[in-house]
């Protein structure tokens, strides 16, 4: 496999792990007190660990797609929470943690999409 693709997989996996680490931090910082959302932050962190490690360890396109889906679903849930609320909780669009997590998730998608395309093309 091409060195750029390998570096992309590593970077993408680390970005997914960073997003999960942020959600774990936020769980212990505040969200452990928010009904349902707190548990979802723990689930998000766990999914990030599994997905991030797998994307680093495996060149399978299905794993790369799962990592992209993780990041996209996390962003979608955030925007749903901002604009419609989730389980009685409405998030703010702006803030340091919101912008950092959103940026990391968006970066994971941007980094992993070319990796997915390359793996689907066979190289």
BAKOL-741916 format. One line per field, with one value per residue: residue number from 1; x, y, z of N, C-alpha, C in turn; residue in three letters; chain. Coordinates in nm, 4 decimals, decimal comma, always signed. Atoms other than C-alpha are relative to their C-alpha. Layout:
residues N
pos	c(NUM;...)
n_c1	c(X;...)
n_c2	c(Y;...)
n_c3	c(Z;...)
ca_c1	c(X;...)
ca_c2	c(Y;...)
ca_c3	c(Z;...)
c_c1	c(X;...)
c_c2	c(Y;...)
c_c3	c(Z;...)
code	c(Ala;...)
unit	c(A;...)
END
This chain:
residues 123
pos	c(1;2;3;4;5;6;7;8;9;10;11;12;13;14;15;16;17;18;19;20;21;22;23;24;25;26;27;28;29;30;31;32;33;34;35;36;37;38;39;40;41;42;43;44;45;46;47;48;49;50;51;52;53;54;55;56;57;58;59;60;61;62;63;64;65;66;67;68;69;70;71;72;73;74;75;76;77;78;79;80;81;82;83;84;85;86;87;88;89;90;91;92;93;94;95;96;97;98;99;100;101;102;103;104;105;106;107;108;109;110;111;112;113;114;115;116;117;118;119;120;121;122;123)
n_c1	c(+0,0847;-0,0694;-0,0387;+0,0943;+0,1217;-0,0330;-0,0052;+0,1390;+0,0679;-0,0504;+0,0506;+0,1442;+0,0243;-0,0330;+0,1053;+0,1171;-0,0324;+0,0048;+0,1418;+0,0496;-0,0601;+0,0723;+0,1303;-0,0221;-0,0304;+0,1236;+0,0865;-0,0409;+0,0039;+0,1366;+0,1109;+0,0428;+0,1195;+0,1081;+0,0737;-0,0128;-0,1120;-0,1235;-0,0278;-0,0373;-0,1388;-0,0821;+0,0106;-0,0784;-0,1421;-0,0298;+0,0017;-0,1207;-0,1159;+0,0063;-0,0133;-0,1315;-0,1033;+0,0182;-0,0411;-0,1466;-0,0526;+0,0526;+0,0132;+0,1282;+0,0838;+0,1158;-0,0433;-0,0131;+0,1369;+0,0554;-0,0582;+0,0653;+0,1377;-0,0067;-0,0201;+0,1173;+0,1133;-0,0245;+0,0320;+0,1443;+0,0646;-0,0274;+0,0861;+0,1359;+0,0108;-0,0012;+0,1153;+0,1279;-0,0091;+0,0030;+0,0316;+0,0219;-0,1207;-0,0359;-0,1408;-0,0366;-0,0827;-0,1325;-0,0699;-0,1310;+0,0065;+0,0828;-0,0782;-0,1126;+0,0490;+0,0497;-0,1148;-0,0702;+0,0850;-0,0038;-0,1338;-0,0044;+0,0701;-0,0801;-0,1207;+0,0318;+0,0664;-0,0948;-0,0463;+0,1058;-0,0016;-0,1197;+0,0163;+0,0992;-0,0662;-0,1003;-0,1370)
n_c2	c(-0,1179;-0,1265;-0,0635;-0,1078;+0,0631;+0,0481;-0,1184;-0,0442;+0,0893;-0,0300;-0,1318;+0,0114;+0,0766;-0,0856;-0,1014;+0,0667;+0,0207;-0,1312;-0,0352;+0,0820;-0,0488;-0,1225;+0,0372;+0,0586;-0,1127;-0,0758;+0,0813;-0,0165;-0,1420;-0,0497;+0,0749;+0,1116;-0,0472;-0,0240;+0,1245;+0,0664;-0,0552;+0,0439;+0,1374;-0,0054;-0,0443;+0,1188;+0,0878;-0,0648;+0,0208;+0,1400;+0,0220;-0,0631;+0,0853;+0,1173;-0,0417;-0,0614;+0,1042;+0,0856;-0,0681;-0,0026;+0,1355;+0,0722;-0,0750;+0,0355;-0,1156;-0,0009;-0,0613;-0,1431;-0,0500;-0,0061;-0,1170;-0,1178;+0,0010;-0,0436;-0,1450;-0,0661;+0,0185;-0,0846;-0,1367;-0,0091;-0,0022;-0,1313;-0,0994;+0,0308;-0,0505;-0,1465;-0,0596;+0,0591;+0,0603;+0,1465;+0,0512;-0,1108;-0,0831;-0,0768;-0,0408;-0,1273;+0,0170;-0,0593;+0,0286;+0,0602;+0,1450;+0,0302;-0,0283;+0,0940;+0,1336;-0,0072;-0,0111;+0,1285;+0,0948;-0,0400;+0,0349;+0,1458;+0,0293;-0,0514;+0,0824;+0,1399;+0,0182;+0,0451;+0,1343;+0,0909;+0,0037;+0,0769;+0,1421;+0,0532;+0,0118;+0,1052;-0,0458)
n_c3	c(+0,0000;+0,0164;-0,1266;-0,0317;-0,0513;-0,1341;-0,0861;-0,0122;-0,0942;-0,1340;-0,0400;-0,0182;-0,1221;-0,1148;-0,0108;-0,0584;-0,1417;-0,0660;-0,0170;-0,1102;-0,1246;-0,0366;-0,0538;-0,1323;-0,0888;-0,0205;-0,0864;-0,1395;-0,0340;-0,0185;+0,0579;-0,0839;-0,0713;+0,0956;+0,0241;+0,1302;+0,0766;-0,0646;+0,0424;+0,1415;+0,0074;-0,0282;+0,1164;+0,1044;-0,0302;+0,0254;+0,1450;+0,0551;-0,0295;+0,0884;+0,1393;+0,0208;-0,0022;+0,1174;+0,1233;-0,0018;+0,0151;+0,1152;+0,1253;+0,0617;+0,0317;-0,0890;-0,1261;+0,0291;+0,0117;-0,1357;-0,0668;+0,0598;-0,0501;-0,1400;-0,0054;+0,0588;-0,0909;-0,1170;+0,0423;+0,0221;-0,1319;-0,0581;+0,0638;-0,0428;-0,1361;+0,0048;+0,0679;-0,0387;-0,1322;-0,0081;-0,1334;-0,0912;-0,0131;+0,1194;-0,0038;+0,0611;+0,1195;-0,0216;-0,1249;+0,0244;+0,0167;+0,1155;+0,1205;+0,0058;+0,0361;+0,1369;+0,0900;+0,0038;+0,0733;+0,1407;+0,0495;+0,0191;+0,1253;+0,1119;+0,0128;+0,0301;+0,1307;+0,1036;-0,0361;+0,0441;+0,1470;+0,0413;-0,0316;+0,0929;+0,1307;-0,0093;-0,0206)
ca_c1	c(+0,0000;+0,1151;+0,2974;+0,0576;-0,2384;-0,0649;+0,0053;-0,3566;-0,4844;-0,2608;-0,3617;-0,7297;-0,7193;-0,5502;-0,8120;-1,0915;-0,9163;-0,8811;-1,2543;-1,3317;-1,0901;-1,2661;-1,6018;-1,4621;-1,3187;-1,6492;-1,8344;-1,6318;-1,6268;-2,0020;-2,2067;-2,2117;-2,4873;-2,6961;-2,9605;-2,9103;-2,6599;-2,3947;-2,4226;-2,4074;-2,0790;-1,9380;-2,0653;-1,9090;-1,5725;-1,5862;-1,6789;-1,3896;-1,1413;-1,2572;-1,2837;-0,9638;-0,7505;-0,9029;-0,8414;-0,4769;-0,4332;-0,6297;-0,6233;-0,9740;-1,2025;-1,4929;-1,2935;-1,2087;-1,5753;-1,6714;-1,4321;-1,5781;-1,9284;-1,8296;-1,7066;-2,0028;-2,2578;-2,0956;-2,1139;-2,4732;-2,5729;-2,4051;-2,5962;-2,9193;-2,8576;-2,7881;-3,0836;-3,3491;-3,2239;-3,1778;-3,3386;-3,4302;-3,0833;-2,9943;-2,6281;-2,4665;-2,3101;-2,0203;-1,7666;-1,4129;-1,4961;-1,7679;-1,5374;-1,2428;-1,4445;-1,6214;-1,2911;-1,1306;-1,4286;-1,4358;-1,0592;-1,1016;-1,3531;-1,1324;-0,8245;-1,0001;-1,2037;-0,8974;-0,7807;-1,1169;-1,1059;-0,7519;-0,8444;-1,1492;-0,9287;-0,6859;-0,3922)
ca_c2	c(+0,0000;+0,3490;+0,5411;+0,8374;+0,6049;+0,4486;+0,7926;+0,8911;+0,5844;+0,6617;+1,0289;+0,9454;+0,6850;+0,9277;+1,1932;+0,9465;+0,8563;+1,2272;+1,2824;+0,9945;+1,1262;+1,4632;+1,2967;+1,0967;+1,4147;+1,5962;+1,3064;+1,3356;+1,7167;+1,7701;+1,5277;+1,2506;+1,4637;+1,4913;+1,2199;+0,9899;+1,2251;+1,1336;+0,7654;+0,8510;+1,0341;+0,7143;+0,5074;+0,7598;+0,7311;+0,3513;+0,3500;+0,5860;+0,3549;+0,0499;+0,2358;+0,4391;+0,1378;-0,0708;+0,1939;+0,2197;-0,1577;-0,2522;-0,1403;-0,2756;-0,0282;-0,1331;-0,0246;+0,3093;+0,3552;+0,2783;+0,5479;+0,8011;+0,6989;+0,7431;+1,0980;+1,1913;+1,0461;+1,2292;+1,5578;+1,4880;+1,4157;+1,7382;+1,9459;+1,7668;+1,8545;+2,2185;+2,2786;+2,0427;+1,9136;+1,5504;+1,3788;+1,7119;+1,8646;+2,1415;+2,2099;+2,5399;+2,5734;+2,7857;+2,7108;+2,5873;+2,2198;+2,2239;+2,3797;+2,1541;+1,8324;+1,9396;+2,0343;+1,7025;+1,5056;+1,7056;+1,6588;+1,2822;+1,2761;+1,4880;+1,2740;+0,9379;+0,9987;+0,9820;+0,6735;+0,5097;+0,6032;+0,4643;+0,1405;+0,0962;+0,1496;-0,1094;+0,1065)
ca_c3	c(+0,0000;-0,0834;+0,1910;+0,1676;+0,2241;+0,5242;+0,6697;+0,5994;+0,7821;+1,0799;+1,0878;+1,0434;+1,3172;+1,5540;+1,4744;+1,5530;+1,8790;+1,9617;+1,9034;+2,1365;+2,3975;+2,3863;+2,4411;+2,7325;+2,8864;+2,8382;+2,9973;+3,3169;+3,3032;+3,2750;+3,0681;+3,3279;+3,4871;+3,1687;+3,1364;+2,8338;+2,6653;+2,9211;+2,8371;+2,4678;+2,5284;+2,6824;+2,3906;+2,1527;+2,3293;+2,3174;+1,9502;+1,8800;+2,0507;+1,8548;+1,5239;+1,5638;+1,6538;+1,3757;+1,1097;+1,2192;+1,2192;+0,9092;+0,5476;+0,4820;+0,3115;+0,5365;+0,8421;+0,6827;+0,5941;+0,9553;+1,0802;+0,8362;+0,9446;+1,3111;+1,2509;+1,0297;+1,2732;+1,5635;+1,3722;+1,2699;+1,6308;+1,7413;+1,4852;+1,5731;+1,9367;+1,8474;+1,6178;+1,7563;+2,0897;+2,1895;+2,4872;+2,6405;+2,6010;+2,3560;+2,2816;+2,1904;+1,8459;+1,9661;+2,2338;+2,2638;+2,3069;+2,0434;+1,7868;+1,8772;+1,8591;+1,5408;+1,3806;+1,4716;+1,3395;+1,0178;+0,9799;+1,0248;+0,7398;+0,5134;+0,5845;+0,5559;+0,2388;+0,0088;+0,1998;+0,1322;-0,2369;-0,2686;-0,0944;-0,3196;-0,6245;-0,4955;-0,4042)
c_c1	c(+0,0890;+0,0275;-0,0963;-0,1298;+0,0230;+0,0040;-0,1415;-0,0799;+0,0427;-0,0562;-0,1507;-0,0364;+0,0285;-0,1035;-0,1270;+0,0241;-0,0059;-0,1448;-0,0604;+0,0544;-0,0685;-0,1357;+0,0128;+0,0293;-0,1282;-0,0995;+0,0358;-0,0063;-0,1422;-0,1090;-0,0399;-0,1252;-0,1201;-0,0627;+0,0109;+0,1221;+0,1330;+0,0400;+0,0418;+0,1428;+0,0943;-0,0011;+0,0836;+0,1491;+0,0404;+0,0044;+0,1239;+0,1230;+0,0022;+0,0290;+0,1377;+0,1122;-0,0118;+0,0480;+0,1530;+0,0564;-0,0398;-0,0143;-0,1320;-0,0848;-0,1225;+0,0336;+0,0144;-0,1379;-0,0652;+0,0536;-0,0599;-0,1432;-0,0052;+0,0087;-0,1221;-0,1212;+0,0152;-0,0304;-0,1505;-0,0754;+0,0215;-0,0937;-0,1473;-0,0245;-0,0053;-0,1324;-0,1353;-0,0007;-0,0062;-0,0270;-0,0119;+0,1196;+0,0267;+0,1407;+0,0167;+0,0919;+0,1423;+0,0546;+0,1287;-0,0052;-0,0819;+0,0803;+0,1170;-0,0473;-0,0518;+0,1124;+0,0742;-0,0824;-0,0023;+0,1352;+0,0120;-0,0680;+0,0847;+0,1244;-0,0345;-0,0709;+0,0979;+0,0567;-0,1025;-0,0005;+0,1176;-0,0170;-0,1039;+0,0575;+0,1101;+0,1412;+0,0040)
c_c2	c(+0,1239;+0,0663;+0,1120;-0,0567;-0,0501;+0,1164;+0,0553;-0,0852;+0,0284;+0,1322;-0,0062;-0,0758;+0,0814;+0,1101;-0,0592;-0,0244;+0,1311;+0,0438;-0,0792;+0,0449;+0,1281;-0,0331;-0,0648;+0,1092;+0,0765;-0,0776;+0,0247;+0,1458;+0,0474;-0,1000;-0,1245;+0,0366;+0,0205;-0,1341;-0,0419;+0,0503;-0,0443;-0,1397;-0,0030;+0,0498;-0,1159;-0,0974;+0,0564;-0,0241;-0,1449;-0,0329;+0,0593;-0,0864;-0,1195;+0,0407;+0,0575;-0,1027;-0,0886;+0,0676;+0,0120;-0,1383;-0,0695;+0,0909;-0,0299;+0,1243;+0,0075;+0,0650;+0,1512;+0,0633;+0,0119;+0,1213;+0,1299;+0,0109;+0,0443;+0,1522;+0,0754;-0,0114;+0,0859;+0,1458;+0,0180;+0,0064;+0,1346;+0,1052;-0,0240;+0,0557;+0,1523;+0,0544;-0,0557;-0,0531;-0,1517;-0,0395;+0,1118;+0,0921;+0,0698;+0,0542;+0,1372;-0,0264;+0,0474;-0,0338;-0,0716;-0,1490;-0,0382;+0,0176;-0,0968;-0,1384;-0,0014;+0,0073;-0,1311;-0,1023;+0,0322;-0,0350;-0,1501;-0,0388;+0,0408;-0,0862;-0,1409;-0,0214;-0,0396;-0,1397;-0,1029;-0,0138;-0,0837;-0,1485;-0,0653;-0,0189;-0,1049;+0,0503;+0,1209)
c_c3	c(+0,0000;+0,1355;+0,0401;+0,0574;+0,1417;+0,0995;+0,0215;+0,0964;+0,1424;+0,0507;+0,0258;+0,1265;+0,1249;+0,0192;+0,0603;+0,1493;+0,0781;+0,0230;+0,1153;+0,1338;+0,0464;+0,0602;+0,1380;+0,1021;+0,0334;+0,0857;+0,1461;+0,0457;+0,0312;-0,0383;+0,0771;+0,0797;-0,0923;-0,0379;-0,1470;-0,0772;+0,0602;-0,0423;-0,1468;-0,0192;+0,0309;-0,1167;-0,1149;+0,0229;-0,0268;-0,1481;-0,0659;+0,0244;-0,0960;-0,1442;-0,0287;-0,0048;-0,1237;-0,1278;-0,0066;-0,0336;-0,1296;-0,1211;-0,0703;-0,0231;+0,0904;+0,1343;-0,0189;-0,0111;+0,1374;+0,0763;-0,0537;+0,0521;+0,1464;+0,0073;-0,0528;+0,0922;+0,1250;-0,0325;-0,0190;+0,1333;+0,0687;-0,0594;+0,0339;+0,1396;+0,0039;-0,0513;+0,0422;+0,1423;-0,0092;+0,1439;+0,1037;+0,0199;-0,1329;+0,0187;-0,0640;-0,1193;+0,0234;+0,1377;-0,0332;-0,0265;-0,1221;-0,1292;-0,0148;-0,0444;-0,1433;-0,1013;-0,0147;-0,0789;-0,1491;-0,0620;-0,0241;-0,1311;-0,1197;-0,0231;-0,0477;-0,1337;-0,1109;+0,0278;-0,0466;-0,1519;-0,0492;+0,0291;-0,0912;-0,1401;+0,0004;+0,0225;+0,0812)
code	c(Unk;Unk;Unk;Unk;Unk;Unk;Unk;Unk;Unk;Unk;Unk;Unk;Unk;Unk;Unk;Unk;Unk;Unk;Unk;Unk;Unk;Unk;Unk;Unk;Unk;Unk;Unk;Unk;Unk;Unk;Unk;Unk;Unk;Unk;Unk;Unk;Unk;Unk;Unk;Unk;Unk;Unk;Unk;Unk;Unk;Unk;Unk;Unk;Unk;Unk;Unk;Unk;Unk;Unk;Unk;Unk;Unk;Unk;Unk;Unk;Unk;Unk;Unk;Unk;Unk;Unk;Unk;Unk;Unk;Unk;Unk;Unk;Unk;Unk;Unk;Unk;Unk;Unk;Unk;Unk;Unk;Unk;Unk;Unk;Unk;Unk;Unk;Unk;Unk;Unk;Unk;Unk;Unk;Unk;Unk;Unk;Unk;Unk;Unk;Unk;Unk;Unk;Unk;Unk;Unk;Unk;Unk;Unk;Unk;Unk;Unk;Unk;Unk;Unk;Unk;Unk;Unk;Unk;Unk;Unk;Unk;Unk;Unk)
unit	c(A;A;A;A;A;A;A;A;A;A;A;A;A;A;A;A;A;A;A;A;A;A;A;A;A;A;A;A;A;A;A;A;A;A;A;A;A;A;A;A;A;A;A;A;A;A;A;A;A;A;A;A;A;A;A;A;A;A;A;A;A;A;A;A;A;A;A;A;A;A;A;A;A;A;A;A;A;A;A;A;A;A;A;A;A;A;A;A;A;A;A;A;A;A;A;A;A;A;A;A;A;A;A;A;A;A;A;A;A;A;A;A;A;A;A;A;A;A;A;A;A;A;A)
END
